[in-house]
């Protein structure tokens, strides 16, 4: 079928044969699929709007031009909509006192932090563009971001999860546990994301946090397993219901549900923590682990030196102790007769 490009909506219509493995039984063997080609005018979350928010579309287009991710754009639209519903009027006229009352209505400091961080750039932009004479968000508090220790999955649990994993989930678990991928990294993979260097190493190219492109190594044994499980072209994994590739939410939700069915409290992200923790233990090289995990700030990587560190445990265990406590290095007491 000839591709048709519509003048007002950048889409392409094509025919898909029902014999492919993602076809749904009972549907027309030759069905039309509309694939949307993203442009600068296609802003995420356009249907998620229940209140008037002045200059929001212009602000989001500006955000996209400076490299903000679609997820950030969607979340900003979402949080500003919630703010408008709380205020009962257009957020452009909000005062500092109103924003602080909105913060007080939120359930936790973590909630205050991420929602405040999403609305602040909007007000800063309004002020810089001359749409407001002031920036009411400049003096509202922003709680610090608590740095939590990584929570790597136990090796025995990981082995059990891999051994019993359904075919659809196995590649996701392997990529998280041995390449340190996030759910968002896994969801965006396409066949042409993978390359092989002159030494035979396989690499995956992804767009990570901060819209930064990076390459992630895929262990050879992992590649030999996942290669035949991926779609032969286009997105590596498509939705089981509906059309299009899986999203990060699909990858995370289905993987977490599987782990919880095994009786584990761990999530897919703890497999990424496992990759970082084991890599740190084996290499003791912060830069290598930083590059593996795609951290922008090396301070995030240093947290992996604090998890399951046998050397630190041994150092504490070998500190001199009083003579009356078991065998081991003894504490020397000043003035004690050593003869």
SULTA-V95123 format. One record per residue. N is the residue number from 1. OMEGA is omega in whole degrees, 0 to 359 (* if undefined). NEAR is the number of other ideal C-beta (glycine too) atoms within 10 Angstrom. Layout:
n->[N | N]
omega->[OMEGA | OMEGA]
near->[NEAR | NEAR]
This chain:
n->[1 | 2 | 3 | 4 | 5 | 6 | 7 | 8 | 9 | 10 | 11 | 12 | 13 | 14 | 15 | 16 | 17 | 18 | 19 | 20 | 21 | 22 | 23 | 24 | 25 | 26 | 27 | 28 | 29 | 30 | 31 | 32 | 33 | 34 | 35 | 36 | 37 | 38 | 39 | 40 | 41 | 42 | 43 | 44 | 45 | 46 | 47 | 48 | 49 | 50 | 51 | 52 | 53 | 54 | 55 | 56 | 57 | 58 | 59 | 60 | 61 | 62 | 63 | 64 | 65 | 66 | 67 | 68 | 69 | 70 | 71 | 72 | 73 | 74 | 75 | 76 | 77 | 78 | 79 | 80 | 81 | 82 | 83 | 84 | 85 | 86 | 87 | 88 | 89 | 90 | 91 | 92 | 93 | 94 | 95 | 96 | 97 | 98 | 99 | 100 | 101 | 102 | 103 | 104 | 105 | 106 | 107 | 108 | 109 | 110 | 111 | 112 | 113 | 114 | 115 | 116 | 117 | 118 | 119 | 120 | 121 | 122 | 123 | 124 | 125 | 126 | 127 | 128 | 129 | 130 | 131 | 132 | 133 | 134 | 135 | 136 | 137 | 138 | 139 | 140 | 141 | 142 | 143 | 144 | 145 | 146 | 147 | 148 | 149 | 150 | 151 | 152 | 153 | 154 | 155 | 156 | 157 | 158 | 159 | 160 | 161 | 162 | 163 | 164 | 165 | 166 | 167 | 168 | 169 | 170 | 171 | 172 | 173 | 174 | 175 | 176 | 177 | 178 | 179 | 180 | 181 | 182 | 183 | 184 | 185 | 186 | 187 | 188 | 189 | 190 | 191 | 192 | 193 | 194 | 195 | 196 | 197 | 198 | 199 | 200 | 201 | 202 | 203 | 204 | 205 | 206 | 207 | 208 | 209 | 210 | 211 | 212 | 213 | 214 | 215 | 216 | 217 | 218 | 219 | 220 | 221 | 222 | 223 | 224 | 225 | 226 | 227 | 228 | 229 | 230 | 231 | 232 | 233 | 234 | 235 | 236 | 237 | 238 | 239 | 240 | 241 | 242 | 243 | 244 | 245 | 246 | 247 | 248 | 249 | 250 | 251 | 252 | 253 | 254 | 255 | 256 | 257 | 258 | 259 | 260 | 261 | 262 | 263 | 264 | 265 | 266 | 267 | 268 | 269 | 270 | 271 | 272 | 273 | 274 | 275 | 276 | 277 | 278 | 279 | 280 | 281 | 282 | 283 | 284 | 285 | 286 | 287 | 288 | 289 | 290 | 291 | 292 | 293 | 294 | 295 | 296 | 297 | 298 | 299 | 300 | 301 | 302 | 303 | 304 | 305 | 306 | 307 | 308 | 309 | 310 | 311 | 312 | 313 | 314 | 315 | 316 | 317 | 318 | 319 | 320 | 321 | 322 | 323 | 324 | 325 | 326 | 327 | 328 | 329 | 330 | 331 | 332 | 333 | 334 | 335 | 336 | 337 | 338 | 339]
omega->[180 | 178 | 180 | 178 | 181 | 187 | 186 | 178 | 184 | 180 | 177 | 178 | 179 | 178 | 180 | 179 | 184 | 182 | 179 | 190 | 180 | 180 | 181 | 181 | 177 | 179 | 179 | 183 | 176 | 186 | 180 | 178 | 178 | 179 | 183 | 176 | 186 | 173 | 181 | 181 | 182 | 183 | 183 | 176 | 183 | 180 | 182 | 182 | 182 | 181 | 176 | 178 | 186 | 174 | 184 | 182 | 178 | 179 | 182 | 176 | 176 | 179 | 179 | 182 | 179 | 169 | 178 | 184 | 177 | 179 | 178 | 179 | 180 | 182 | 179 | 176 | 182 | 184 | 177 | 175 | 177 | 179 | 179 | 179 | 178 | 183 | 185 | 177 | 181 | 181 | 182 | 181 | 183 | 176 | 178 | 179 | 179 | 179 | 178 | 176 | 175 | 177 | 181 | 181 | 184 | 192 | 185 | 177 | 178 | 178 | 178 | 184 | 188 | 179 | 177 | 179 | 180 | 181 | 183 | 181 | 178 | 181 | 176 | 179 | 178 | 181 | 182 | 179 | 181 | 179 | 174 | 179 | 182 | 176 | 185 | 181 | 186 | 185 | 175 | 187 | 174 | 182 | 179 | 179 | 181 | 177 | 182 | 178 | 174 | 180 | 184 | 177 | 178 | 184 | 179 | 177 | 180 | 180 | 180 | 180 | 180 | 183 | 185 | 187 | 171 | 183 | 183 | 185 | 185 | 179 | 181 | 179 | 180 | 181 | 177 | 187 | 184 | 174 | 176 | 183 | 169 | 176 | 180 | 176 | 183 | 185 | 186 | 185 | 174 | 179 | 182 | 174 | 187 | 175 | 179 | 182 | 186 | 178 | 180 | 178 | 180 | 180 | 175 | 180 | 181 | 172 | 186 | 180 | 182 | 179 | 181 | 178 | 177 | 177 | 184 | 180 | 176 | 178 | 184 | 182 | 176 | 180 | 181 | 180 | 188 | 184 | 180 | 182 | 184 | 176 | 182 | 178 | 179 | 179 | 183 | 182 | 179 | 180 | 176 | 176 | 182 | 184 | 174 | 181 | 175 | 176 | 176 | 179 | 177 | 183 | 182 | 185 | 181 | 179 | 180 | 178 | 178 | 180 | 180 | 176 | 176 | 181 | 181 | 174 | 183 | 177 | 179 | 184 | 178 | 174 | 174 | 177 | 179 | 180 | 180 | 182 | 180 | 178 | 178 | 181 | 184 | 185 | 186 | 182 | 182 | 184 | 179 | 182 | 177 | 180 | 179 | 185 | 178 | 179 | 174 | 182 | 181 | 176 | 176 | 181 | 183 | 178 | 181 | 176 | 184 | 184 | 175 | 182 | 183 | 181 | 179 | 179 | 180 | 179 | 179 | 182 | 185 | 174 | 181 | 182 | 177 | 183 | 185 | 183 | 172 | 179 | 180 | 179 | 185 | 177 | 178 | 180 | 181 | 179 | 181 | 178 | 182 | 181 | *]
near->[9 | 6 | 10 | 9 | 10 | 10 | 5 | 5 | 12 | 13 | 13 | 13 | 14 | 12 | 12 | 16 | 9 | 13 | 7 | 10 | 7 | 12 | 14 | 12 | 5 | 5 | 9 | 9 | 10 | 10 | 13 | 10 | 11 | 12 | 13 | 11 | 10 | 11 | 9 | 8 | 10 | 13 | 19 | 19 | 16 | 11 | 7 | 10 | 15 | 10 | 17 | 11 | 18 | 14 | 16 | 21 | 14 | 12 | 23 | 23 | 13 | 14 | 19 | 20 | 9 | 8 | 10 | 16 | 17 | 16 | 14 | 19 | 18 | 16 | 17 | 23 | 23 | 16 | 17 | 21 | 18 | 16 | 20 | 20 | 10 | 17 | 17 | 8 | 12 | 14 | 24 | 17 | 11 | 21 | 11 | 15 | 10 | 18 | 22 | 15 | 13 | 20 | 19 | 8 | 10 | 16 | 7 | 9 | 12 | 12 | 13 | 19 | 18 | 14 | 20 | 19 | 15 | 18 | 22 | 17 | 17 | 24 | 23 | 14 | 17 | 21 | 16 | 10 | 12 | 7 | 14 | 18 | 7 | 11 | 17 | 22 | 20 | 11 | 9 | 19 | 11 | 12 | 15 | 8 | 10 | 8 | 9 | 7 | 11 | 21 | 14 | 21 | 26 | 12 | 12 | 8 | 18 | 21 | 11 | 15 | 22 | 16 | 8 | 12 | 18 | 9 | 7 | 14 | 19 | 18 | 20 | 27 | 21 | 23 | 28 | 28 | 24 | 20 | 23 | 23 | 29 | 21 | 25 | 18 | 24 | 26 | 21 | 22 | 26 | 17 | 13 | 9 | 17 | 19 | 11 | 11 | 10 | 5 | 5 | 8 | 13 | 19 | 15 | 22 | 15 | 20 | 14 | 19 | 15 | 11 | 13 | 11 | 9 | 16 | 15 | 22 | 17 | 22 | 14 | 10 | 9 | 18 | 18 | 11 | 13 | 18 | 14 | 7 | 13 | 16 | 16 | 9 | 9 | 13 | 17 | 25 | 20 | 16 | 13 | 11 | 6 | 7 | 13 | 13 | 16 | 22 | 15 | 15 | 11 | 19 | 25 | 20 | 15 | 18 | 23 | 18 | 10 | 19 | 24 | 12 | 9 | 12 | 8 | 17 | 11 | 20 | 19 | 26 | 17 | 22 | 27 | 25 | 23 | 25 | 23 | 22 | 25 | 19 | 20 | 26 | 16 | 10 | 12 | 12 | 13 | 15 | 10 | 14 | 26 | 20 | 16 | 22 | 24 | 21 | 19 | 11 | 8 | 11 | 10 | 16 | 22 | 15 | 17 | 25 | 15 | 12 | 18 | 15 | 15 | 8 | 10 | 12 | 10 | 9 | 10 | 8 | 10 | 10 | 9 | 10 | 14 | 9 | 12 | 7 | 9 | 7 | 6 | 12 | 10 | 13 | 13 | 9 | 10 | 4 | 4 | 9 | 5 | 5 | 2]
